[in-house]
Amino acid sequence: MKKIFFTLSLIISTFCFAQKELQPAGSEIIDTVEGDLDGDKIPERVVIYTTADEGELGKIREIQIQKRSGGTWMILSKSRNAILESAGGGMMGDPYQETTIEKGILNITQAGGSSWKWSYTDKYRFQNGHFELIGHSSTYGRPGDYWADIDFNLSTGQLNYKKEVENTSEYGKSKQETYIKKGLKIDLQNRNQKEPRKIVLPKTKEEIYL
């Protein structure tokens, strides 16, 4: 029993030490998930930090994908652009919702707004040596006015758009469109930029921002 207790204590101590070694100074951990992301059957660890650094909309967030190598943890990839800042949800405050790993895909969900609300999920796959955005789904709108849904497969380029309008006197008829938009190269490092990426759908003329 003492041997088991000592072994567990050693494992926990090693884990905590590794966390502190990789953790940005003055930051706090807000989420940790584990799962195989590079296909080697060995779980990676994804850690989301609230850093001590101030951005335009609160504290800057950092995501790290950590990989175990030779008995120690190393950073496989990290970014301060994939997770919105701590007050980036507007009136709703913190936009961060959750991070999950499903079938080797990294899913990050964020949301915000006030009377007008929005939420989106980004899907990343480890390929070409980094985590590329392969899918994006989002919903935004306000009850009584309209709700718009976007499902964008960046791998195939297919973007499905649907807008259900309740307040037709102000926003017109409901719309939907499928559009092929290829060539966008987005990853963890360049995900959210100061100037959002804009796509104008050719038929409905609706504007979509990534």
Helices and strands as residue ranges (DSSP letters): H 2-22, E 28-35, E 44-55, E 58-69, E 72-79, G 90-92, E 96-102, E 105-113, E 117-127, E 130-142, E 146-153, E 158-165, H 168-171, E 175-180, E 198-200, E 207-209
